[in-house]
Amino acid sequence: MSVGPAGRRPSGTGDRLAVVLVGAGFAAAAVGNAVGTLPQARPFLQWCRDEAWLPPYRWVLERLVDVAPAVVVAVIAFQAALAVMLLARRRVDVALALALIWVVGLIPALAWPYWSVNVVLAVGLGFLQGRQRKQRRIAAHPPRTPRTGVRPPGTGVGVALGAGLGVSLGILLAGGPGIAPGIAVGAAVGLVLGAVWDARRPSGG
């Protein structure tokens, strides 16, 4: 592995860690849906139908209720495929684009506070996609002069992704009456871990 002029690791290290974090989040979501959602597939889709705040979503979900188990299985397969792509770093750009479309597309089908998790994740995924594109441009056209080693301001990618995944895990692990403290604890842990990642992010990446 090559290093910079001052012996630093390449600037994409932090972004690779974020990709792994997103992949782990989708893996956890697939497991959670297989264990918790699949046995309650029909009531879950009925809940989504009733809580959807965009009329076309209610129309579509109404027609999916009768095949709810197949829908949940398809969701699990999709989430597992994204997890494999991200954790194995296979077509990361495609996987991130699909992940962003997925979390944004779910927003109108979720009630408060569930859709707020997807908003945070969408912001984080958008940042991460932008940074991935920047890394590819740098790799294709490396700068003629070495970087100065001055740390740029943090982008907040770690905070956004950490908070979103923390809230998701809080919802997944708490459930029922414990969902409010689960969200709070998950968000707090995610924010702390995300802030630590941003603070430790190598110079320039």
C-alpha positions in Angstrom: 0.0 0.0 0.0 1.4 3.3 -1.0 1.7 6.2 1.4 1.8 10.0 1.0 4.9 12.2 1.3 4.7 12.3 5.1 4.0 8.5 5.4 0.3 8.9 5.7 -2.2 6.2 4.6 -4.1 6.9 1.4 -6.9 9.4 1.8 -9.7 6.8 1.1 -9.3 4.8 4.3 -12.1 6.6 6.2 -14.4 6.2 3.2 -13.7 2.5 3.0 -14.6 2.3 6.7 -17.9 4.1 6.0 -18.7 1.7 3.2 -18.1 -1.2 5.6 -20.4 0.5 8.1 -23.2 0.9 5.6 -22.8 -2.8 4.5 -23.0 -3.9 8.1 -26.1 -1.9 8.5 -27.8 -3.5 5.6 -26.7 -6.9 6.8 -28.2 -6.2 10.2 -31.4 -5.0 8.5 -31.7 -8.2 6.5 -31.2 -10.3 9.6 -33.7 -8.2 11.5 -36.3 -8.5 8.8 -35.8 -12.2 8.5 -36.2 -12.7 12.3 -38.7 -10.0 13.2 -40.6 -8.8 10.1 -41.1 -12.0 8.1 -43.3 -13.7 10.7 -45.5 -10.6 10.8 -45.3 -9.8 7.1 -49.0 -9.1 6.5 -49.6 -6.9 9.6 -46.4 -5.0 8.8 -47.4 -4.2 5.2 -50.9 -3.3 6.5 -49.3 -0.9 8.9 -47.1 0.6 6.1 -50.3 1.0 4.0 -52.1 2.8 6.8 -49.2 5.0 7.7 -48.1 5.9 4.2 -48.5 9.7 3.6 -48.2 9.6 -0.2 -51.4 8.4 -1.9 -49.7 6.2 -4.6 -47.9 4.3 -1.9 -51.1 3.4 -0.2 -52.5 2.2 -3.5 -49.4 0.0 -4.2 -49.1 -1.3 -0.6 -52.8 -2.3 -0.6 -52.2 -4.6 -3.5 -49.0 -6.0 -2.0 -50.7 -7.0 1.3 -51.9 -10.4 -0.1 -48.4 -11.4 -1.1 -46.7 -9.8 2.0 -44.4 -12.7 2.8 -43.0 -12.7 -0.8 -42.5 -8.9 -0.6 -40.6 -9.2 2.7 -38.4 -12.1 1.3 -37.6 -9.9 -1.7 -36.6 -7.1 0.6 -34.4 -9.4 2.7 -32.7 -10.6 -0.5 -32.2 -7.1 -1.7 -30.7 -5.9 1.6 -28.5 -9.0 1.8 -27.2 -8.4 -1.8 -26.4 -4.8 -1.0 -24.5 -5.9 2.2 -22.4 -8.4 0.2 -21.6 -5.8 -2.5 -20.5 -3.2 0.1 -18.7 -5.5 2.4 -16.9 -7.3 -0.4 -16.4 -3.9 -2.2 -18.0 -5.2 -5.5 -19.4 -2.3 -7.6 -19.5 -0.1 -4.5 -20.8 2.9 -6.7 -23.8 0.8 -7.9 -24.5 -0.5 -4.4 -24.4 3.0 -2.9 -26.7 4.3 -5.6 -29.2 1.5 -5.0 -29.0 2.0 -1.2 -29.7 5.7 -1.6 -32.7 5.0 -3.9 -33.9 2.4 -1.4 -33.8 4.6 1.8 -35.3 7.6 0.0 -38.0 5.4 -1.6 -39.1 4.1 1.7 -39.7 7.5 3.3 -43.3 8.0 2.2 -44.2 4.5 3.4 -43.1 5.1 7.0 -44.6 6.9 9.9 -42.8 9.3 12.2 -40.2 8.8 13.7 -39.2 5.9 11.4 -38.8 7.9 8.2 -36.5 10.4 10.0 -33.9 7.6 10.1 -34.0 7.3 6.3 -33.6 11.0 5.9 -30.4 10.9 8.0 -29.2 7.9 6.1 -29.9 9.5 2.7 -27.8 12.5 3.7 -25.0 10.3 4.8 -25.1 8.2 1.7 -25.2 11.2 -0.5 -22.1 12.6 1.1 -20.4 9.2 0.8 -21.3 8.9 -2.9 -19.8 12.3 -3.5 -16.6 11.4 -1.8 -16.4 8.1 -3.7 -16.7 10.0 -7.0 -14.0 12.4 -5.8 -11.7 9.5 -5.0 -12.2 8.0 -8.4 -11.4 11.3 -10.1 -8.2 11.7 -8.0 -7.2 8.1 -8.8 -7.8 8.7 -12.5 -6.0 12.1 -12.5 -3.6 12.3 -9.6 -2.4 15.8 -8.5 1.0 16.9 -9.8 2.1 18.2 -6.4 1.8 16.4 -3.0 -0.8 17.6 -0.6 0.2 19.8 2.2 -1.1 17.6 4.9 -3.5 20.2 6.3 -6.6 18.5 7.5 -9.7 19.9 5.8 -12.9 20.5 7.7 -14.9 17.3 8.5 -17.7 16.5 6.1 -19.9 15.0 8.8 -20.2 11.7 6.8 -19.3 9.7 9.9 -21.8 11.6 12.1 -24.6 11.2 9.6 -24.0 7.5 8.9 -23.3 6.7 12.5 -26.5 8.5 13.7 -28.7 6.9 11.1 -27.4 3.4 11.6 -27.4 3.9 15.4 -31.1 4.9 15.3 -31.9 2.0 13.0 -30.2 -0.5 15.4 -32.0 1.2 18.3 -35.3 0.6 16.7 -34.4 -2.9 15.7 -33.1 -4.0 19.1 -35.6 -2.2 21.3 -39.1 -2.5 19.7 -42.4 -2.2 21.4 -42.6 0.1 24.4 -38.8 0.3 24.6 -38.5 1.9 21.2 -38.1 5.5 22.4 -35.1 4.8 24.7 -33.7 2.5 22.0 -33.8 5.3 19.5 -32.2 7.7 21.9 -29.4 5.3 22.9 -28.8 4.2 19.3 -28.6 7.7 18.1 -26.2 8.8 20.9 -23.9 5.8 20.3 -24.0 6.4 16.5 -23.3 10.1 16.8 -20.3 9.4 19.1 -18.8 6.8 16.9 -19.4 8.9 13.8 -17.8 11.9 15.4 -14.8 9.8 16.3 -14.5 8.5 12.8 -14.7 12.1 11.4 -12.0 13.3 13.8 -9.7 10.4 12.9 -10.3 10.7 9.2 -6.9 10.9 7.3 -5.9 14.2 5.9 -7.6 14.9 2.6 -10.1 12.0 2.8 
